[in-house]
Amino acid sequence: MLFLVAALLLLGVMLGTVAHAPLSFTLVAAAVIGVWLAVFAVRERHGRRRETSN
């Protein structure tokens, strides 16, 4: 339960920060985070396939 409260508090802080940032900066930051998450997902999937094939 404490983790949920902390996550919601962090989300509120981040959304508050984004509300004051220019739209162009917000879109660039969102794109960078999205690419980072996509790369992470591909690396995780590729790593798990390699482990199961051995």
N, CA, C, O and CB atoms as a CASP TS submission, in Angstrom:
PFRMAT TS
TARGET T0000
AUTHOR 0000-0000-0000
METHOD Language model
MODEL 1
PARENT N/A
ATOM      1  N   MET     1       0.827  -1.198   0.000  1.00  0.00           N
ATOM      2  CA  MET     1       0.000   0.000   0.000  1.00  0.00           C
ATOM      3  C   MET     1       0.871   1.263   0.000  1.00  0.00           C
ATOM      4  O   MET     1       0.558   2.250  -0.665  1.00  0.00           O
ATOM      5  CB  MET     1      -0.941  -0.002   1.217  1.00  0.00           C
ATOM      6  N   LEU     2       1.948   1.208   0.745  1.00  0.00           N
ATOM      7  CA  LEU     2       2.854   2.358   0.791  1.00  0.00           C
ATOM      8  C   LEU     2       3.482   2.614  -0.575  1.00  0.00           C
ATOM      9  O   LEU     2       3.681   3.762  -0.971  1.00  0.00           O
ATOM     10  CB  LEU     2       3.951   2.136   1.841  1.00  0.00           C
ATOM     11  N   PHE     3       3.793   1.532  -1.290  1.00  0.00           N
ATOM     12  CA  PHE     3       4.351   1.682  -2.639  1.00  0.00           C
ATOM     13  C   PHE     3       3.363   2.393  -3.555  1.00  0.00           C
ATOM     14  O   PHE     3       3.760   3.245  -4.349  1.00  0.00           O
ATOM     15  CB  PHE     3       4.723   0.309  -3.228  1.00  0.00           C
ATOM     16  N   LEU     4       2.085   2.053  -3.453  1.00  0.00           N
ATOM     17  CA  LEU     4       1.051   2.686  -4.280  1.00  0.00           C
ATOM     18  C   LEU     4       0.947   4.179  -3.972  1.00  0.00           C
ATOM     19  O   LEU     4       0.823   5.000  -4.881  1.00  0.00           O
ATOM     20  CB  LEU     4      -0.313   2.002  -4.055  1.00  0.00           C
ATOM     21  N   VAL     5       0.997   4.517  -2.710  1.00  0.00           N
ATOM     22  CA  VAL     5       0.926   5.930  -2.319  1.00  0.00           C
ATOM     23  C   VAL     5       2.136   6.689  -2.861  1.00  0.00           C
ATOM     24  O   VAL     5       1.998   7.798  -3.377  1.00  0.00           O
ATOM     25  CB  VAL     5       0.851   6.069  -0.776  1.00  0.00           C
ATOM     26  N   ALA     6       3.316   6.091  -2.742  1.00  0.00           N
ATOM     27  CA  ALA     6       4.522   6.746  -3.251  1.00  0.00           C
ATOM     28  C   ALA     6       4.464   6.906  -4.770  1.00  0.00           C
ATOM     29  O   ALA     6       4.870   7.940  -5.300  1.00  0.00           O
ATOM     30  CB  ALA     6       5.771   5.947  -2.853  1.00  0.00           C
ATOM     31  N   ALA     7       3.962   5.887  -5.471  1.00  0.00           N
ATOM     32  CA  ALA     7       3.856   5.966  -6.930  1.00  0.00           C
ATOM     33  C   ALA     7       2.871   7.059  -7.340  1.00  0.00           C
ATOM     34  O   ALA     7       3.146   7.811  -8.275  1.00  0.00           O
ATOM     35  CB  ALA     7       3.417   4.607  -7.515  1.00  0.00           C
ATOM     36  N   LEU     8       1.755   7.159  -6.673  1.00  0.00           N
ATOM     37  CA  LEU     8       0.778   8.209  -6.993  1.00  0.00           C
ATOM     38  C   LEU     8       1.325   9.600  -6.680  1.00  0.00           C
ATOM     39  O   LEU     8       1.055  10.553  -7.411  1.00  0.00           O
ATOM     40  CB  LEU     8      -0.523   7.977  -6.217  1.00  0.00           C
ATOM     41  N   LEU     9       2.087   9.717  -5.603  1.00  0.00           N
ATOM     42  CA  LEU     9       2.704  11.000  -5.269  1.00  0.00           C
ATOM     43  C   LEU     9       3.714  11.400  -6.341  1.00  0.00           C
ATOM     44  O   LEU     9       3.748  12.555  -6.768  1.00  0.00           O
ATOM     45  CB  LEU     9       3.389  10.929  -3.888  1.00  0.00           C
ATOM     46  N   LEU    10       4.531  10.452  -6.772  1.00  0.00           N
ATOM     47  CA  LEU    10       5.502  10.736  -7.825  1.00  0.00           C
ATOM     48  C   LEU    10       4.799  11.103  -9.130  1.00  0.00           C
ATOM     49  O   LEU    10       5.229  12.025  -9.824  1.00  0.00           O
ATOM     50  CB  LEU    10       6.424   9.528  -8.041  1.00  0.00           C
ATOM     51  N   LEU    11       3.727  10.395  -9.469  1.00  0.00           N
ATOM     52  CA  LEU    11       2.963  10.717 -10.670  1.00  0.00           C
ATOM     53  C   LEU    11       2.402  12.139 -10.595  1.00  0.00           C
ATOM     54  O   LEU    11       2.440  12.870 -11.585  1.00  0.00           O
ATOM     55  CB  LEU    11       1.824   9.706 -10.865  1.00  0.00           C
ATOM     56  N   GLY    12       1.891  12.529  -9.449  1.00  0.00           N
ATOM     57  CA  GLY    12       1.366  13.876  -9.289  1.00  0.00           C
ATOM     58  C   GLY    12       2.437  14.942  -9.456  1.00  0.00           C
ATOM     59  O   GLY    12       2.194  15.988 -10.058  1.00  0.00           O
ATOM     60  N   VAL    13       3.617  14.675  -8.923  1.00  0.00           N
ATOM     61  CA  VAL    13       4.725  15.629  -9.060  1.00  0.00           C
ATOM     62  C   VAL    13       5.130  15.741 -10.523  1.00  0.00           C
ATOM     63  O   VAL    13       5.341  16.844 -11.027  1.00  0.00           O
ATOM     64  CB  VAL    13       5.941  15.199  -8.193  1.00  0.00           C
ATOM     65  N   MET    14       5.240  14.608 -11.205  1.00  0.00           N
ATOM     66  CA  MET    14       5.650  14.631 -12.608  1.00  0.00           C
ATOM     67  C   MET    14       4.609  15.327 -13.486  1.00  0.00           C
ATOM     68  O   MET    14       4.967  16.109 -14.367  1.00  0.00           O
ATOM     69  CB  MET    14       5.889  13.207 -13.111  1.00  0.00           C
ATOM     70  N   LEU    15       3.345  15.053 -13.255  1.00  0.00           N
ATOM     71  CA  LEU    15       2.307  15.711 -14.051  1.00  0.00           C
ATOM     72  C   LEU    15       2.280  17.210 -13.776  1.00  0.00           C
ATOM     73  O   LEU    15       2.016  17.999 -14.683  1.00  0.00           O
ATOM     74  CB  LEU    15       0.931  15.095 -13.754  1.00  0.00           C
ATOM     75  N   GLY    16       2.544  17.605 -12.558  1.00  0.00           N
ATOM     76  CA  GLY    16       2.621  19.021 -12.235  1.00  0.00           C
ATOM     77  C   GLY    16       3.775  19.695 -12.960  1.00  0.00           C
ATOM     78  O   GLY    16       3.656  20.826 -13.430  1.00  0.00           O
ATOM     79  N   THR    17       4.901  18.977 -13.044  1.00  0.00           N
ATOM     80  CA  THR    17       6.059  19.514 -13.749  1.00  0.00           C
ATOM     81  C   THR    17       5.779  19.641 -15.236  1.00  0.00           C
ATOM     82  O   THR    17       6.130  20.646 -15.854  1.00  0.00           O
ATOM     83  CB  THR    17       7.281  18.632 -13.519  1.00  0.00           C
ATOM     84  N   VAL    18       5.156  18.636 -15.805  1.00  0.00           N
ATOM     85  CA  VAL    18       4.848  18.656 -17.236  1.00  0.00           C
ATOM     86  C   VAL    18       3.856  19.768 -17.566  1.00  0.00           C
ATOM     87  O   VAL    18       3.922  20.350 -18.649  1.00  0.00           O
ATOM     88  CB  VAL    18       4.287  17.299 -17.683  1.00  0.00           C
ATOM     89  N   ALA    19       2.962  20.061 -16.671  1.00  0.00           N
ATOM     90  CA  ALA    19       1.978  21.106 -16.926  1.00  0.00           C
ATOM     91  C   ALA    19       2.641  22.477 -17.085  1.00  0.00           C
ATOM     92  O   ALA    19       2.099  23.355 -17.756  1.00  0.00           O
ATOM     93  CB  ALA    19       0.954  21.149 -15.794  1.00  0.00           C
ATOM     94  N   HIS    20       3.798  22.657 -16.477  1.00  0.00           N
ATOM     95  CA  HIS    20       4.483  23.947 -16.561  1.00  0.00           C
ATOM     96  C   HIS    20       5.559  23.976 -17.643  1.00  0.00           C
ATOM     97  O   HIS    20       6.119  25.035 -17.928  1.00  0.00           O
ATOM     98  CB  HIS    20       5.102  24.285 -15.227  1.00  0.00           C
ATOM     99  N   ALA    21       5.851  22.838 -18.243  1.00  0.00           N
ATOM    100  CA  ALA    21       6.882  22.782 -19.282  1.00  0.00           C
ATOM    101  C   ALA    21       6.257  23.111 -20.641  1.00  0.00           C
ATOM    102  O   ALA    21       5.066  22.878 -20.848  1.00  0.00           O
ATOM    103  CB  ALA    21       7.562  21.377 -19.315  1.00  0.00           C
ATOM    104  N   PRO    22       7.044  23.643 -21.550  1.00  0.00           N
ATOM    105  CA  PRO    22       6.529  23.898 -22.903  1.00  0.00           C
ATOM    106  C   PRO    22       6.128  22.586 -23.592  1.00  0.00           C
ATOM    107  O   PRO    22       6.680  21.524 -23.305  1.00  0.00           O
ATOM    108  CB  PRO    22       7.590  24.644 -23.752  1.00  0.00           C
ATOM    109  N   LEU    23       5.166  22.686 -24.497  1.00  0.00           N
ATOM    110  CA  LEU    23       4.659  21.493 -25.174  1.00  0.00           C
ATOM    111  C   LEU    23       5.747  20.801 -25.971  1.00  0.00           C
ATOM    112  O   LEU    23       5.805  19.571 -25.979  1.00  0.00           O
ATOM    113  CB  LEU    23       3.501  21.854 -26.089  1.00  0.00           C
ATOM    114  N   SER    24       6.605  21.545 -26.636  1.00  0.00           N
ATOM    115  CA  SER    24       7.665  20.923 -27.435  1.00  0.00           C
ATOM    116  C   SER    24       8.613  20.109 -26.550  1.00  0.00           C
ATOM    117  O   SER    24       9.005  19.002 -26.918  1.00  0.00           O
ATOM    118  CB  SER    24       8.455  21.997 -28.208  1.00  0.00           C
ATOM    119  N   PHE    25       8.983  20.649 -25.389  1.00  0.00           N
ATOM    120  CA  PHE    25       9.843  19.908 -24.468  1.00  0.00           C
ATOM    121  C   PHE    25       9.156  18.646 -23.970  1.00  0.00           C
ATOM    122  O   PHE    25       9.791  17.596 -23.868  1.00  0.00           O
ATOM    123  CB  PHE    25      10.240  20.788 -23.284  1.00  0.00           C
ATOM    124  N   THR    26       7.880  18.733 -23.662  1.00  0.00           N
ATOM    125  CA  THR    26       7.128  17.573 -23.189  1.00  0.00           C
ATOM    126  C   THR    26       7.084  16.486 -24.245  1.00  0.00           C
ATOM    127  O   THR    26       7.252  15.310 -23.924  1.00  0.00           O
ATOM    128  CB  THR    26       5.710  17.977 -22.795  1.00  0.00           C
ATOM    129  N   LEU    27       6.862  16.854 -25.498  1.00  0.00           N
ATOM    130  CA  LEU    27       6.796  15.855 -26.568  1.00  0.00           C
ATOM    131  C   LEU    27       8.150  15.209 -26.814  1.00  0.00           C
ATOM    132  O   LEU    27       8.229  14.002 -27.044  1.00  0.00           O
ATOM    133  CB  LEU    27       6.285  16.490 -27.857  1.00  0.00           C
ATOM    134  N   VAL    28       9.216  16.000 -26.770  1.00  0.00           N
ATOM    135  CA  VAL    28      10.560  15.434 -26.947  1.00  0.00           C
ATOM    136  C   VAL    28      10.886  14.487 -25.797  1.00  0.00           C
ATOM    137  O   VAL    28      11.404  13.395 -26.028  1.00  0.00           O
ATOM    138  CB  VAL    28      11.626  16.558 -27.035  1.00  0.00           C
ATOM    139  N   ALA    29      10.596  14.881 -24.581  1.00  0.00           N
ATOM    140  CA  ALA    29      10.858  14.025 -23.424  1.00  0.00           C
ATOM    141  C   ALA    29      10.044  12.732 -23.506  1.00  0.00           C
ATOM    142  O   ALA    29      10.551  11.659 -23.182  1.00  0.00           O
ATOM    143  CB  ALA    29      10.535  14.774 -22.119  1.00  0.00           C
ATOM    144  N   ALA    30       8.798  12.831 -23.932  1.00  0.00           N
ATOM    145  CA  ALA    30       7.959  11.636 -24.071  1.00  0.00           C
ATOM    146  C   ALA    30       8.514  10.707 -25.146  1.00  0.00           C
ATOM    147  O   ALA    30       8.494   9.487 -24.978  1.00  0.00           O
ATOM    148  CB  ALA    30       6.508  12.030 -24.409  1.00  0.00           C
ATOM    149  N   ALA    31       9.004  11.263 -26.239  1.00  0.00           N
ATOM    150  CA  ALA    31       9.581  10.443 -27.301  1.00  0.00           C
ATOM    151  C   ALA    31      10.849   9.742 -26.823  1.00  0.00           C
ATOM    152  O   ALA    31      11.054   8.564 -27.118  1.00  0.00           O
ATOM    153  CB  ALA    31       9.885  11.301 -28.532  1.00  0.00           C
ATOM    154  N   VAL    32      11.698  10.455 -26.088  1.00  0.00           N
ATOM    155  CA  VAL    32      12.932   9.855 -25.571  1.00  0.00           C
ATOM    156  C   VAL    32      12.601   8.717 -24.608  1.00  0.00           C
ATOM    157  O   VAL    32      13.213   7.651 -24.680  1.00  0.00           O
ATOM    158  CB  VAL    32      13.805  10.921 -24.863  1.00  0.00           C
ATOM    159  N   ILE    33      11.659   8.926 -23.728  1.00  0.00           N
ATOM    160  CA  ILE    33      11.264   7.881 -22.775  1.00  0.00           C
ATOM    161  C   ILE    33      10.665   6.693 -23.513  1.00  0.00           C
ATOM    162  O   ILE    33      10.939   5.545 -23.162  1.00  0.00           O
ATOM    163  CB  ILE    33      10.255   8.432 -21.743  1.00  0.00           C
ATOM    164  N   GLY    34       9.852   6.952 -24.530  1.00  0.00           N
ATOM    165  CA  GLY    34       9.253   5.869 -25.304  1.00  0.00           C
ATOM    166  C   GLY    34      10.288   5.026 -26.030  1.00  0.00           C
ATOM    167  O   GLY    34      10.188   3.800 -26.062  1.00  0.00           O
ATOM    168  N   VAL    35      11.286   5.685 -26.615  1.00  0.00           N
ATOM    169  CA  VAL    35      12.363   4.947 -27.296  1.00  0.00           C
ATOM    170  C   VAL    35      13.150   4.128 -26.289  1.00  0.00           C
ATOM    171  O   VAL    35      13.485   2.973 -26.553  1.00  0.00           O
ATOM    172  CB  VAL    35      13.307   5.915 -28.053  1.00  0.00           C
ATOM    173  N   TRP    36      13.447   4.712 -25.144  1.00  0.00           N
ATOM    174  CA  TRP    36      14.177   3.992 -24.101  1.00  0.00           C
ATOM    175  C   TRP    36      13.407   2.750 -23.647  1.00  0.00           C
ATOM    176  O   TRP    36      13.999   1.683 -23.484  1.00  0.00           O
ATOM    177  CB  TRP    36      14.442   4.916 -22.902  1.00  0.00           C
ATOM    178  N   LEU    37      12.113   2.878 -23.446  1.00  0.00           N
ATOM    179  CA  LEU    37      11.297   1.727 -23.041  1.00  0.00           C
ATOM    180  C   LEU    37      11.243   0.672 -24.136  1.00  0.00           C
ATOM    181  O   LEU    37      11.266  -0.522 -23.839  1.00  0.00           O
ATOM    182  CB  LEU    37       9.880   2.177 -22.685  1.00  0.00           C
ATOM    183  N   ALA    38      11.172   1.085 -25.389  1.00  0.00           N
ATOM    184  CA  ALA    38      11.148   0.127 -26.492  1.00  0.00           C
ATOM    185  C   ALA    38      12.463  -0.646 -26.578  1.00  0.00           C
ATOM    186  O   ALA    38      12.461  -1.863 -26.762  1.00  0.00           O
ATOM    187  CB  ALA    38      10.874   0.848 -27.817  1.00  0.00           C
ATOM    188  N   VAL    39      13.585   0.065 -26.444  1.00  0.00           N
ATOM    189  CA  VAL    39      14.894  -0.597 -26.464  1.00  0.00           C
ATOM    190  C   VAL    39      15.005  -1.574 -25.295  1.00  0.00           C
ATOM    191  O   VAL    39      15.498  -2.690 -25.461  1.00  0.00           O
ATOM    192  CB  VAL    39      16.040   0.446 -26.405  1.00  0.00           C
ATOM    193  N   PHE    40      14.555  -1.160 -24.133  1.00  0.00           N
ATOM    194  CA  PHE    40      14.600  -2.034 -22.964  1.00  0.00           C
ATOM    195  C   PHE    40      13.763  -3.294 -23.192  1.00  0.00           C
ATOM    196  O   PHE    40      14.202  -4.397 -22.865  1.00  0.00           O
ATOM    197  CB  PHE    40      14.103  -1.285 -21.718  1.00  0.00           C
ATOM    198  N   ALA    41      12.564  -3.136 -23.750  1.00  0.00           N
ATOM    199  CA  ALA    41      11.694  -4.284 -24.004  1.00  0.00           C
ATOM    200  C   ALA    41      12.316  -5.254 -25.003  1.00  0.00           C
ATOM    201  O   ALA    41      12.245  -6.469 -24.817  1.00  0.00           O
ATOM    202  CB  ALA    41      10.340  -3.813 -24.517  1.00  0.00           C
ATOM    203  N   VAL    42      12.927  -4.720 -26.063  1.00  0.00           N
ATOM    204  CA  VAL    42      13.562  -5.581 -27.068  1.00  0.00           C
ATOM    205  C   VAL    42      14.743  -6.325 -26.449  1.00  0.00           C
ATOM    206  O   VAL    42      14.915  -7.520 -26.690  1.00  0.00           O
ATOM    207  CB  VAL    42      14.030  -4.747 -28.290  1.00  0.00           C
ATOM    208  N   ARG    43      15.553  -5.636 -25.661  1.00  0.00           N
ATOM    209  CA  ARG    43      16.702  -6.296 -25.025  1.00  0.00           C
ATOM    210  C   ARG    43      16.249  -7.369 -24.049  1.00  0.00           C
ATOM    211  O   ARG    43      16.852  -8.441 -23.990  1.00  0.00           O
ATOM    212  CB  ARG    43      17.577  -5.269 -24.299  1.00  0.00           C
ATOM    213  N   GLU    44      15.200  -7.101 -23.282  1.00  0.00           N
ATOM    214  CA  GLU    44      14.690  -8.099 -22.345  1.00  0.00           C
ATOM    215  C   GLU    44      14.154  -9.322 -23.079  1.00  0.00           C
ATOM    216  O   GLU    44      14.433 -10.454 -22.682  1.00  0.00           O
ATOM    217  CB  GLU    44      13.596  -7.495 -21.467  1.00  0.00           C
ATOM    218  N   ARG    45      13.394  -9.108 -24.136  1.00  0.00           N
ATOM    219  CA  ARG    45      12.832 -10.219 -24.888  1.00  0.00           C
ATOM    220  C   ARG    45      13.946 -11.042 -25.535  1.00  0.00           C
ATOM    221  O   ARG    45      13.906 -12.273 -25.523  1.00  0.00           O
ATOM    222  CB  ARG    45      11.853  -9.706 -25.957  1.00  0.00           C
ATOM    223  N   HIS    46      14.932 -10.357 -26.093  1.00  0.00           N
ATOM    224  CA  HIS    46      16.042 -11.057 -26.745  1.00  0.00           C
ATOM    225  C   HIS    46      16.866 -11.833 -25.713  1.00  0.00           C
ATOM    226  O   HIS    46      17.292 -12.955 -25.986  1.00  0.00           O
ATOM    227  CB  HIS    46      16.942 -10.054 -27.507  1.00  0.00           C
ATOM    228  N   GLY    47      17.090 -11.257 -24.551  1.00  0.00           N
ATOM    229  CA  GLY    47      17.848 -11.925 -23.497  1.00  0.00           C
ATOM    230  C   GLY    47      17.144 -13.149 -22.954  1.00  0.00           C
ATOM    231  O   GLY    47      17.794 -14.151 -22.654  1.00  0.00           O
ATOM    232  N   ARG    48      15.846 -13.091 -22.823  1.00  0.00           N
ATOM    233  CA  ARG    48      15.094 -14.243 -22.311  1.00  0.00           C
ATOM    234  C   ARG    48      15.044 -15.369 -23.332  1.00  0.00           C
ATOM    235  O   ARG    48      15.055 -16.543 -22.961  1.00  0.00           O
ATOM    236  CB  ARG    48      13.673 -13.827 -21.928  1.00  0.00           C
ATOM    237  N   ARG    49      14.990 -15.030 -24.599  1.00  0.00           N
ATOM    238  CA  ARG    49      15.006 -16.073 -25.635  1.00  0.00           C
ATOM    239  C   ARG    49      16.343 -16.795 -25.625  1.00  0.00           C
ATOM    240  O   ARG    49      16.401 -18.014 -25.786  1.00  0.00           O
ATOM    241  CB  ARG    49      14.734 -15.467 -27.035  1.00  0.00           C
ATOM    242  N   ARG    50      17.401 -16.046 -25.438  1.00  0.00           N
ATOM    243  CA  ARG    50      18.742 -16.644 -25.427  1.00  0.00           C
ATOM    244  C   ARG    50      18.895 -17.582 -24.232  1.00  0.00           C
ATOM    245  O   ARG    50      19.507 -18.641 -24.368  1.00  0.00           O
ATOM    246  CB  ARG    50      19.832 -15.545 -25.388  1.00  0.00           C
ATOM    247  N   GLU    51      18.354 -17.222 -23.063  1.00  0.00           N
ATOM    248  CA  GLU    51      18.454 -18.058 -21.854  1.00  0.00           C
ATOM    249  C   GLU    51      17.691 -19.359 -22.017  1.00  0.00           C
ATOM    250  O   GLU    51      18.172 -20.411 -21.595  1.00  0.00           O
ATOM    251  CB  GLU    51      17.926 -17.301 -20.633  1.00  0.00           C
ATOM    252  N   THR    52      16.508 -19.310 -22.622  1.00  0.00           N
ATOM    253  CA  THR    52      15.692 -20.521 -22.739  1.00  0.00           C
ATOM    254  C   THR    52      16.223 -21.470 -23.790  1.00  0.00           C
ATOM    255  O   THR    52      15.942 -22.666 -23.721  1.00  0.00           O
ATOM    256  CB  THR    52      14.264 -20.161 -23.064  1.00  0.00           C
ATOM    257  N   SER    53      16.980 -20.987 -24.761  1.00  0.00           N
ATOM    258  CA  SER    53      17.477 -21.867 -25.824  1.00  0.00           C
ATOM    259  C   SER    53      18.698 -22.667 -25.370  1.00  0.00           C
ATOM    260  O   SER    53      19.025 -23.679 -25.991  1.00  0.00           O
ATOM    261  CB  SER    53      17.829 -21.047 -27.067  1.00  0.00           C
ATOM    262  N   ASN    54      19.375 -22.244 -24.310  1.00  0.00           N
ATOM    263  CA  ASN    54      20.572 -22.965 -23.826  1.00  0.00           C
ATOM    264  C   ASN    54      20.215 -24.173 -23.030  1.00  0.00           C
ATOM    265  O   ASN    54      21.102 -24.883 -22.554  1.00  0.00           O
ATOM    266  CB  ASN    54      21.438 -22.066 -22.988  1.00  0.00           C
TER
END
